Amino acid sequence: MQLFAGAMLLYPHWYDPFGDRLCDWETACAALEAEVRAWREDRRGWVAANMRLWKRRPLQAVFGRERPMVFAEGQRAADRAARDGRRLMVWGMGEAPPGAVRVEDGFLRSRGLGAELVPPLSLVLDDLGIYYDPSRESRFERLVAEAARGLAPDERERTERLLERLIAAGLTKYNLSGPLPPLPEGRRRILVPGQVEDDASIRLGAVGTLRTNRALLEAVRAANPDAVILWKPHPDTEAGLRPGAVPDAGRWADAILDRVGAAEALAAADEVWTLTSTMGFEALLRGRRVVCLGQPFYAGWGLTEDRAGAPARRTARPDRIALAHAALIAYPRYHDPVTGRPCPAEAVVERLATGRLPHPGRANRALAKVQGVFASQAWLWRR
């Protein structure tokens, strides 16, 4: 141990390429781990099936460093992957041949909306299912169960440090900020985050007839007649990019948090009631009570009140740190847009916290609007 400490910890100088500074052994190891993971997963090369045009460049940057990605449609994608010995990926819940890996945005995505075509800083690969589909097992569920069995001391310390930095910096999935309006005083405050109503997490994770934002607000008010209800519309619906607006939300909510950042909204709330919103997960990270009226990826582990039930297979009982390790460290891949390299979660947290990120062009929003209008016309977005 002394020889190792001298050779690896005391004698060398370690360098952090993302912070452009000298660093400790743990920081250097996290950077090396990200590089090794990317090489292992990408060395055979990828064929991406049925990818929208705007996603191709970000995917190429993340997964095409070892071998440039190939993009193809339908059966041609599967045939090309089999012929060249490449791995096959599809986006989200798209139709997938056997053996395909599903790719989706991670939980620390960007500073800006995916619907505005802002590229992601984190992506997840899942060879079993996908995290927001409760009907089948996902790789995420296995990682949660593994973490629940016991994190190594260094893994737990790393996750605790990451959470402290993330919460102190007020970081969430999209990292859009906005001040709170004056709020009613003196009663329990319940934050109800709106969702995009055609989102896959709603289609797959909602239960029964409770599938719209209006129905969610009605249910929360009926269950909490004396509470202060804070309604936060989803930023995609506020921007007019996706469905889910509730024009008469004031019938059930005491305050409408238009253009309010997720971190600011969470700081004002005592608890969160949601269908499947990622804000429920972000509330858990901050120690808030979370009531789930659907079946999101963070329900069923003993950390939430699950009024819609949860998959019976979720028998593991992680604590908050174990769940965070699975969701923020073990499951996603991170990409540093400044250096163009695979990076650890800590590097993305620093980029988001300091604002050192490339800004998308002005054409993004206009293109996003067009995509929203013609989303059903796949031939406009694929070739």
URTAVEN-V785938 format. One record per residue. N is the residue number from 1. PHI is phi as a letter, one per 30 degrees, with the letter a starting at -180 (none if undefined). D_LAST is the distance of its C-alpha to the last C-alpha in Angstrom with 2 decimals. Layout:
[[N:PHI:D_LAST] [N:PHI:D_LAST]]
This chain:
[[1:none:57.10] [2:d:59.05] [3:d:57.74] [4:d:54.13] [5:d:54.79] [6:d:56.35] [7:d:53.72] [8:c:50.58] [9:c:51.66] [10:c:54.63] [11:d:54.37] [12:d:50.71] [13:c:48.97] [14:c:45.51] [15:b:42.77] [16:c:40.13] [17:d:37.18] [18:d:35.74] [19:c:39.05] [20:h:40.17] [21:a:43.54] [22:d:45.76] [23:b:45.38] [24:d:46.95] [25:e:46.15] [26:d:44.29] [27:d:41.84] [28:d:41.19] [29:d:40.74] [30:d:38.11] [31:d:36.11] [32:d:36.54] [33:d:35.59] [34:d:32.23] [35:d:31.57] [36:d:32.71] [37:d:30.67] [38:d:27.45] [39:d:28.41] [40:d:29.27] [41:d:26.07] [42:c:23.68] [43:d:25.61] [44:d:23.85] [45:i:20.39] [46:b:17.50] [47:c:14.31] [48:c:12.42] [49:c:10.83] [50:h:8.48] [51:d:9.06] [52:e:8.68] [53:e:8.08] [54:d:11.85] [55:d:12.89] [56:d:11.59] [57:d:14.40] [58:e:17.13] [59:d:16.24] [60:d:16.32] [61:d:19.64] [62:d:21.11] [63:c:20.09] [64:c:19.23] [65:d:22.71] [66:d:24.03] [67:b:21.09] [68:e:17.74] [69:d:15.12] [70:c:12.38] [71:c:9.02] [72:b:7.90] [73:c:7.54] [74:h:10.91] [75:d:13.70] [76:d:12.05] [77:d:12.20] [78:d:15.83] [79:d:16.71] [80:d:15.63] [81:d:17.60] [82:d:20.55] [83:d:20.65] [84:c:20.65] [85:i:22.75] [86:c:20.31] [87:d:20.25] [88:c:17.48] [89:b:16.65] [90:b:15.23] [91:d:15.69] [92:h:18.91] [93:c:19.65] [94:d:16.28] [95:e:16.79] [96:b:17.86] [97:d:19.22] [98:e:22.76] [99:i:23.19] [100:d:20.11] [101:c:21.00] [102:c:20.19] [103:b:19.66] [104:a:20.84] [105:d:22.61] [106:d:26.17] [107:c:29.34] [108:c:29.87] [109:d:26.51] [110:a:26.92] [111:c:28.96] [112:k:26.79] [113:c:24.46] [114:d:21.13] [115:d:20.49] [116:c:21.15] [117:i:18.49] [118:d:21.35] [119:d:20.30] [120:d:22.34] [121:c:25.33] [122:b:25.49] [123:b:23.26] [124:c:24.53] [125:c:23.63] [126:b:25.13] [127:c:25.57] [128:c:27.65] [129:a:26.25] [130:a:25.58] [131:d:28.41] [132:c:28.11] [133:c:28.17] [134:d:31.93] [135:d:31.63] [136:b:31.04] [137:d:32.19] [138:b:30.07] [139:d:30.54] [140:e:31.73] [141:d:34.57] [142:d:35.73] [143:d:35.83] [144:d:37.88] [145:d:40.26] [146:d:40.64] [147:d:41.42] [148:d:43.86] [149:d:45.82] [150:k:46.64] [151:d:45.06] [152:d:46.79] [153:e:48.91] [154:d:46.69] [155:d:43.55] [156:d:45.40] [157:d:46.71] [158:d:43.32] [159:d:41.81] [160:d:44.80] [161:d:44.46] [162:d:40.74] [163:d:41.50] [164:e:44.39] [165:d:42.28] [166:d:39.39] [167:d:41.83] [168:d:43.96] [169:d:40.97] [170:i:39.85] [171:c:36.35] [172:b:34.03] [173:d:30.32] [174:c:29.24] [175:h:32.50] [176:c:32.89] [177:c:36.57] [178:a:38.81] [179:d:42.54] [180:d:44.18] [181:d:46.08] [182:e:49.70] [183:c:49.86] [184:d:52.61] [185:c:55.12] [186:i:57.06] [187:b:54.94] [188:d:52.32] [189:c:48.90] [190:c:45.90] [191:d:42.42] [192:c:39.85] [193:d:36.29] [194:d:33.84] [195:b:30.40] [196:d:27.10] [197:d:27.86] [198:c:24.45] [199:d:24.07] [200:d:23.79] [201:d:27.16] [202:d:28.81] [203:e:27.30] [204:c:28.35] [205:c:31.37] [206:d:33.20] [207:b:36.12] [208:i:37.62] [209:c:37.44] [210:d:37.23] [211:b:33.58] [212:b:33.69] [213:d:35.01] [214:d:37.79] [215:d:38.92] [216:d:38.90] [217:d:41.12] [218:e:43.44] [219:d:43.83] [220:d:44.57] [221:d:47.13] [222:d:48.79] [223:d:49.20] [224:b:50.41] [225:d:52.48] [226:c:54.33] [227:d:51.56] [228:d:49.83] [229:c:46.23] [230:c:43.76] [231:c:40.47] [232:c:37.55] [233:d:34.43] [234:d:31.09] [235:d:29.83] [236:d:26.42] [237:d:28.44] [238:d:30.83] [239:d:28.04] [240:i:26.90] [241:c:23.45] [242:b:23.99] [243:d:26.55] [244:k:29.94] [245:d:32.43] [246:b:36.07] [247:e:37.92] [248:c:41.26] [249:e:41.05] [250:d:44.53] [251:d:46.06] [252:c:45.68] [253:c:45.11] [254:d:47.87] [255:b:45.54] [256:c:41.98] [257:c:40.36] [258:d:37.98] [259:h:36.26] [260:c:38.26] [261:d:36.94] [262:d:36.60] [263:d:39.22] [264:d:41.65] [265:d:41.23] [266:d:41.84] [267:d:44.89] [268:d:46.39] [269:c:46.00] [270:d:48.30] [271:a:45.76] [272:b:42.25] [273:c:41.44] [274:a:37.82] [275:d:35.51] [276:b:33.04] [277:d:32.58] [278:d:32.24] [279:d:35.19] [280:d:37.34] [281:d:36.57] [282:d:37.32] [283:d:40.55] [284:e:41.53] [285:e:41.17] [286:c:43.63] [287:i:46.08] [288:d:45.61] [289:d:46.22] [290:b:43.01] [291:c:43.05] [292:c:39.96] [293:c:39.53] [294:b:36.35] [295:b:35.42] [296:d:33.60] [297:d:33.18] [298:c:36.49] [299:d:38.55] [300:i:40.75] [301:c:41.99] [302:i:45.30] [303:c:44.34] [304:b:43.47] [305:c:45.13] [306:c:42.90] [307:d:43.78] [308:c:40.90] [309:i:41.66] [310:a:39.48] [311:e:38.26] [312:d:41.40] [313:d:39.98] [314:d:40.12] [315:c:43.69] [316:d:43.57] [317:b:45.39] [318:d:44.02] [319:d:45.55] [320:e:43.62] [321:d:43.35] [322:d:42.01] [323:d:39.31] [324:d:38.37] [325:d:38.28] [326:d:35.83] [327:d:33.55] [328:c:33.76] [329:c:34.51] [330:d:33.82] [331:d:30.55] [332:d:28.27] [333:c:27.04] [334:c:27.67] [335:b:26.19] [336:c:28.34] [337:d:26.47] [338:d:29.52] [339:c:29.97] [340:i:26.43] [341:c:28.08] [342:e:28.34] [343:b:31.26] [344:d:33.58] [345:e:33.70] [346:d:36.68] [347:d:34.81] [348:d:32.24] [349:e:35.19] [350:d:36.87] [351:d:33.89] [352:d:33.57] [353:d:37.35] [354:c:37.89] [355:i:34.89] [356:d:33.87] [357:b:30.13] [358:d:27.73] [359:c:27.00] [360:d:23.51] [361:d:23.19] [362:d:24.38] [363:d:20.98] [364:e:20.02] [365:d:22.04] [366:d:20.85] [367:d:17.17] [368:d:18.27] [369:d:20.07] [370:d:17.20] [371:d:15.12] [372:d:18.28] [373:d:18.65] [374:c:15.21] [375:e:14.63] [376:d:14.78] [377:c:12.05] [378:e:9.08] [379:d:6.89] [380:d:8.04] [381:c:6.99] [382:b:3.74] [383:a:0.00]]
